[in-house]
């Protein structure tokens, strides 16, 4: 997590992620190059998002399968990548699910926090799906996802895969990263410190400074 008073930037690195862990994937584009595609809107909350074409990746999987096998990626992980995202409208559904998940995290705290959470408006929020880990120049780190409060923009990579080390073979989707970043969005909206997240977050989180 990185947080400054003057320049809010919430880095999305859930569970076992840390700021530098995006190096574990590097810039390899598991689903190929991004494409120029029009924005879409999530079906339930009308949140604007752009898939960069990853709602329907156009890849030669026979060729890519062999290439990933040579890199040591197990077949079950390759199959999961090949089936991403599951359906053309899956990403829009993930965006809505992430919003509801984050709202539920705050609502369970009860009282004024729950009331405030239920009034958070996603208008102006923009989600973009990225092809690989990406460099954040302000903090000079590679990240798996990020929330920019000044522009109300969430960026998460499509697939996060750990090549080596103790977590080798660990795979997560944009679906998982979106939940984390949406939590950062809610934290900023509610003026609750989004990160770091101690046990019991956000109910015990301090106010943003």
Residue pairs with C-beta under 8 A, 6 or more apart in sequence:
1 10
1 11
1 13
1 19
1 194
1 195
1 196
1 197
2 9
2 10
2 11
2 19
2 139
2 141
2 195
3 9
3 10
3 193
3 194
3 195
5 209
7 138
8 148
8 149
8 150
8 188
9 136
9 138
9 139
9 146
9 147
9 148
9 149
10 146
10 147
10 149
10 181
10 184
10 187
10 188
10 194
10 195
11 19
11 136
11 139
11 141
11 143
11 145
11 146
11 195
12 143
12 144
12 145
12 146
12 147
12 154
12 156
12 177
12 180
12 181
12 184
13 19
13 21
13 22
13 143
13 144
13 145
13 180
14 172
14 176
14 177
14 179
14 180
15 172
16 167
16 170
17 144
17 160
19 139
19 141
19 143
20 141
20 142
21 144
21 162
22 133
22 134
22 141
22 142
22 143
22 144
22 160
23 133
23 142
24 162
24 163
24 164
24 165
24 167
25 132
25 133
25 144
25 157
25 160
25 161
25 162
25 163
26 132
26 133
26 142
26 163
27 132
27 133
27 134
28 132
29 131
29 132
30 68
30 81
30 132
30 158
30 159
30 161
31 54
31 57
31 59
31 81
31 84
31 131
31 158
31 159
32 57
32 58
32 59
32 131
33 131
34 52
34 53
34 54
34 130
34 131
35 52
35 53
36 52
36 53
37 50
37 51
37 52
37 53
38 50
39 48
39 49
39 50
40 48
40 49
40 50
40 51
40 92
41 47
41 48
41 49
41 92
42 49
42 92
42 93
42 95
42 96
42 99
43 89
43 92
43 93
43 96
44 96
45 95
45 96
45 99
45 122
46 122
47 95
47 96
47 99
47 122
47 125
47 126
47 127
48 125
48 126
48 127
49 91
49 92
49 95
49 126
49 127
49 128
49 129
50 126
50 127
50 128
50 129
51 91
51 129
52 128
52 129
52 130
52 131
54 84
54 85
54 91
54 129
54 131
54 158
54 174
55 85
55 88
55 89
55 90
55 91
56 88
57 84
61 82
65 78
65 82
68 78
68 81
69 75
69 78
71 163
72 163
73 161
73 169
74 169
77 161
77 169
77 171
80 171
81 159
81 161
81 171
84 158
84 159
84 173
85 91
85 94
85 158
85 173
85 174
85 175
90 175
91 129
91 174
94 174
94 175
94 178
95 127
95 178
97 175
97 178
97 179
98 175
98 178
98 179
98 181
98 182
99 122
99 182
101 179
101 182
101 183
102 179
102 182
102 183
102 185
102 186
103 117
103 118
103 120
103 186
105 183
105 186
105 201
105 202
106 113
106 114
106 116
106 117
106 186
106 190
106 192
106 202
107 113
107 114
107 117
107 118
108 114
108 203
109 117
109 202
109 203
113 190
113 192
113 202
113 203
116 190
117 186
117 190
120 186
120 189
120 190
124 152
125 152
125 153
125 154
125 185
126 151
126 152
126 153
126 154
127 153
127 154
127 155
127 156
127 178
128 153
128 154
128 155
128 156
129 155
129 156
129 157
129 158
129 174
130 145
130 155
130 156
130 157
130 158
131 157
131 158
132 157
133 142
133 143
133 144
133 157
133 160
134 142
134 143
134 155
134 157
135 141
135 142
135 143
136 142
136 143
136 146
144 156
144 157
144 160
144 177
145 154
145 155
145 156
145 157
145 177
145 178
145 180
145 181
146 154
146 155
146 156
146 181
147 153
147 154
147 181
147 184
147 185
147 188
147 194
148 154
148 155
149 185
149 188
152 185
154 178
154 181
154 182
154 185
156 174
156 177
156 178
156 181
157 174
157 177
158 173
158 174
159 171
159 172
159 173
159 174
160 171
160 172
160 173
160 176
160 177
161 169
161 170
161 171
162 168
162 169
162 170
162 171
183 194
183 197
183 202
184 194
184 195
186 192
186 194
186 202
187 193
187 194
187 195
187 202
187 205
187 208
188 194
188 208
190 202
191 207
191 208
192 202
192 205
192 206
192 207
192 208
193 205
193 206
193 207
193 208
193 209
194 205
194 208
197 205
198 204
198 205
